[in-house]
Amino acid sequence: MRSKLARFTDNAARKNVIEPGKPVFETIKGNWHKHFENGHPLVLELGCGKGEYTVGLGRLFPDNNYVGIDVKGARIWKGSTVAEEEQLHNVAFLRIMILDIEQFVAPGEADSLWITFPDPRPRDRDEKRRLTSTRFMDIYKNILRPGGWVHFKTDNTELFDFTLEQLQQRKDIAGLTYTHDFHASDMPERQHNIITGYEKRFVAEGIRIKYLKCYFA
Ligand SMILES: C[S@@+](CC[C@H](N)C(=O)[O-])C[C@H]1O[C@@H](n2cnc3c(N)ncnc32)[C@H](O)[C@@H]1O
């Protein structure tokens, strides 16, 4: 296992990791198509951790570009390593705080996004730090193309119900579809069969995975 320091050194030398200190970090906004050298749709995974979803989708759909976003460089390293080994040129990672995403993705530049097993942040005073809270949703609305899907998966019932409630209160949400038992559902997204480390653990404990998708009208 490589040390944290060695992972950071690897990340610094890799084209598929965009992070502070690299010239591309300052210029990537509005230029993702140049980075990938194609005009394919840009799909984001927010709080990607080790990037299992980003890499999994990248393998399945070579005609989309996938960017996993996380603040933790040592975790991103894992996904970036797999993407390099498998020569997945449609996969990259961006190391930022998600609150700052509008500095890196132009209005309407993203085709769709996935929020996979975010930290539930159960304390009331942390409500606005939840990645599905209203202030984050407003940010996603700005960076998504019209009709771009938001996908959300979680093990956490409280976070899921909070998110549903927030979305149902908004006037600008369309196509809201959800299930409290993703793996027993017939959602087309289930066919991707990408299961992250977190998800595996929850499923093994018998916890049902909750999933929803919607877009901004
Ligand atoms: C519970 S883990 C889930 C990782 C991955 N999605 C999975 O399913 O395996 C949540 C991840 O989100 C990242 N994260 C949480 N809040 C974040 C934020 N505001 N900005 C960037 N990353 C964040 C954490 O660093 C962590 O890697």
The ligand as a Tripos MOL2 file, in Angstrom:
@<TRIPOS>MOLECULE
LIG
   27    29     1     0     0
SMALL
NO_CHARGES

@<TRIPOS>ATOM
      1 C1        -19.1210    8.3630    2.7380 C.3       1 LIG1
      2 S1        -17.9180    8.7090    1.5270 S.3       1 LIG1
      3 C2        -18.6230    7.9630    0.0450 C.3       1 LIG1
      4 C3        -17.6030    7.7230   -1.0340 C.3       1 LIG1
      5 C4        -18.1370    7.1260   -2.3520 C.3       1 LIG1
      6 N1        -19.1430    7.9450   -2.9500 N.3       1 LIG1
      7 C5        -18.6390    5.7060   -2.1550 C.2       1 LIG1
      8 O1        -19.8400    5.4720   -2.2850 O.co2     1 LIG1
      9 O2        -17.8190    4.8200   -1.8820 O.co2     1 LIG1
     10 C6        -18.1680   10.4350    1.2520 C.3       1 LIG1
     11 C7        -17.0520   11.1010    0.4700 C.3       1 LIG1
     12 O3        -17.4310   12.4400    0.1840 O.3       1 LIG1
     13 C8        -16.3320   13.3060    0.3980 C.3       1 LIG1
     14 N2        -16.9120   14.6260    0.7460 N.ar      1 LIG1
     15 C9        -17.8130   14.8640    1.7140 C.ar      1 LIG1
     16 N3        -18.1620   16.1550    1.7150 N.ar      1 LIG1
     17 C10       -17.4540   16.7410    0.7160 C.ar      1 LIG1
     18 C11       -17.3860   18.0850    0.2140 C.ar      1 LIG1
     19 N4        -18.1400   19.0460    0.7460 N.pl3     1 LIG1
     20 N5        -16.5510   18.3430   -0.8150 N.ar      1 LIG1
     21 C12       -15.7860   17.3500   -1.3490 C.ar      1 LIG1
     22 N6        -15.8270   16.0640   -0.9200 N.ar      1 LIG1
     23 C13       -16.6490   15.7640    0.0950 C.ar      1 LIG1
     24 C14       -15.5230   12.6700    1.4890 C.3       1 LIG1
     25 O4        -14.1570   13.0590    1.4350 O.3       1 LIG1
     26 C15       -15.7240   11.1740    1.1980 C.3       1 LIG1
     27 O5        -14.6950   10.6590    0.3750 O.3       1 LIG1
@<TRIPOS>BOND
     1     1     2 1
     2     2     3 1
     3     2    10 1
     4     3     4 1
     5     4     5 1
     6     5     6 1
     7     5     7 1
     8     7     8 2
     9     7     9 1
    10    10    11 1
    11    11    12 1
    12    11    26 1
    13    12    13 1
    14    13    14 1
    15    13    24 1
    16    14    15 ar
    17    14    23 ar
    18    15    16 ar
    19    16    17 ar
    20    17    18 ar
    21    17    23 ar
    22    18    19 1
    23    18    20 ar
    24    20    21 ar
    25    21    22 ar
    26    22    23 ar
    27    24    25 1
    28    24    26 1
    29    26    27 1
@<TRIPOS>SUBSTRUCTURE
     1 LIG1         1 GROUP 0 **** ****
